[in-house]
Amino acid sequence: MHLPTMPEAAEQWVAQRIVAAARSRADSLAVVMGPISITYRELDRQSNRLANELVARGICKGSLVGIAVERSIGLIISVLAVLKCGAAYAAIDPTYPTDRVTAMCSAIPLSLLITTEQGLGMRPPFGAPRLHLDRDGAGIDARPDRFDLVETGPNDLVYVVFTSGSTGVPKAAAVHQAGWANLMQWFVSEFDLVASDRNLIVSSFSFDITQRSIVMPLLVGGQLHLFDGHAIDSEGMASVIHAQNITLMNCAPSAFYPLAESGSGRELLTSLRWLFLGGEPISASRIQAWAEGPQTGTRVVNVYGTAECSDVSSFHILTSYENYVSQGVPAGKPIPNTEIFLLNEAGAPVPDGDVGEIVITGVGVGKGYINDPAMTAARFEQDWREPTMRIYRTGDLGRWSPGVGLQFIGRADNQVKIRGNRLDLGDVETSLRQDVRIRDAVAVKHVAASGMETLVAFLLLEEPHADNSKIVEDIRKAMARRVPSFMVPSCVQVVDAFPLNPNGKVNRKQMESVFLSAAVLVPDDEMSREEVAIAEILQQILDVGHIGRDSNFFDLGGYSALVTEALSEINNHFDSAVTIYDFLNGPTVGDLAACVEQTRSKQETVRAH
């Protein structure tokens, strides 16, 4: 069964449309980050100067330029400058560990790497010459502020993002001009984007969501706002949304839940027109009260797709939250110039209502993995109806339901999504096995009854240890230096053996079913009243078993989006003033109890005076 779409063709590539918007909205604000802002005139001029510098360094149509710049106005200037040159950019988050950045840069043929002192600074070379926006700033500023846009064709690359790979080497998924322009034109027309729109970016630059977030407002002369706070500061995000009248936002559902669930923060979200959630299934129950509230005029859109197919292939505008709570949120219908098929293992279409692999075809299908021809051949196949087109086998499972369209069921292979970040469990296991203390490792995704997702790893150690908790913490810290934080298991357990199924393979389902929370390190009778109360709060939020004084919030499966919820519950219970930074610096039950006592003592001292 395929899902048809309406024909609609993009008239201009993304860079051309941004340049046109810059000329018509020259004196309007283009990019804002805290107190710093830049007009479209300056965005155009500064990106022209950087484009001239890039050309002087040999960048031309077909070049691939790495961008490893912290979230800043300089990042946006860099993206636009590369596109003006007719080149493509590779999105690299400079906050990733050095080993991961090295793996990314080594995996693709970079002609140049744009960075800053704050970005990659003095970290080791990554296989490509560097251009420092700050260190080389004087030379860039001396370049002409006029630049003739280099013409590109529909099959030329526009950007590359990295996805997790089972070998431990990140796969570089390449998106071309036609697919990207088609997606962005659809966003503009479908959701009536206009110059008064303001979009807020809160996601990592390496995330495919961020690429559309950057472009979306700039196509229509709107404002792009860059969040300059901590990634888990939901209160700060809500404040920016309110203060800057943000109308558009793209993020993973888990990043938005704390905003929707904060009673005091909901009133700060009233300016939002459209909220685009993607990267993982939406838990409708967590946003229902906010979405159906009297102050909410926001329309929520579930966007489904893959990095390999220009990010978004289908969408569904949420309307019936009660149904979604029981039946799940549909992935909906395809965007223009896209078709979606559901095929069985033999490659034949499945009947309506049956589960099949989601296969995508159309203009959005990308160029494959530029560093992995074998995986490209396995995932990207020729469209049997049109030899000039290709299909992409997503590895996702779905079913076609009349009236609602495509429904996402889950993954057919070893890839999972944890809080919006797609990763390959084999990649996690490969990274774990790099530790000489580990004989073998198995990673699984655990979904609690509350819907909370946790990456769990089970380890066989080379030698037994008297204190497994210490070696586990050492292993997690070592892994955090090699891979992004979302690939570091929240819970690690040492086991004596892995359960096997009848064919001799590791029984992952059984391992996930016997998932246990971290061991209690301090008996209950030695815990203070404050520690017992905090333990009970964390038990409820994390949906785990027994918690002791030395139990660590993050080791129990907690993650950034839940910190705000835990903080709110603790401060409400004790009438205390524990901050996010207090929590991050002391995430155990004992640490939090001590912090509660300290903040209450300070409050009492202030009241006494």
Buried (B, 14 or more C-beta within 10 A) or exposed (E): BBBEBEEBEBEBBBBBBBBEBBEEBBEBBBBBBEEEBBBBBBBBBBBBBBBBBBBEBEBEBBBBBBBBBBBBBBBBBBBBBBBBBBBBBBBBBBBBBBBBBBBBBBBBEBBBBBBBEBBBEEEEEBBBEBBBBBEBEEEBEEBEBEBEBBEBEBEBBBBBBBBBBBEBBBBBBBBBBBBBBBBBBBBBEBBEBEEEBBBBBBBBBBBBBBBBBBBBBBBBBBBBBBBBBBBBBBBBBBBBBBEBBBBBBBBBBBBBBBBBBBEEBBEBBBBBBBBBBBBBBBBBBBBBBBBEBEEBEBBBBBBBBBBBBBBBBBBBEBEEBEBBBEEBBBBBBBBBBBBBBBBEEEEEBBEEEEBBBBBBBBBBBBBBBBBBEEBBEEBBBEBEEEEEBBBBBBBBBBBBEEEBBBBBBEBBBBBBBBBBBBBBBBBBBBBBBBBEEBEBBBBBBBBEEBBBBBBBBBBBBEEEBEEBBEBBBEBBEBBEEBBBBBBBBBBBBBBEEBBEEEEEEBBBEEBBEEBEBBEBBBEEEEBBEBBBBBBBBBBEBBBBEEBBBBBBBBBBBBBBBBBBBBBBBBBEBBEBBBEBEBBBEBBBBBBBBBBBBBBBEEEEEEEEE
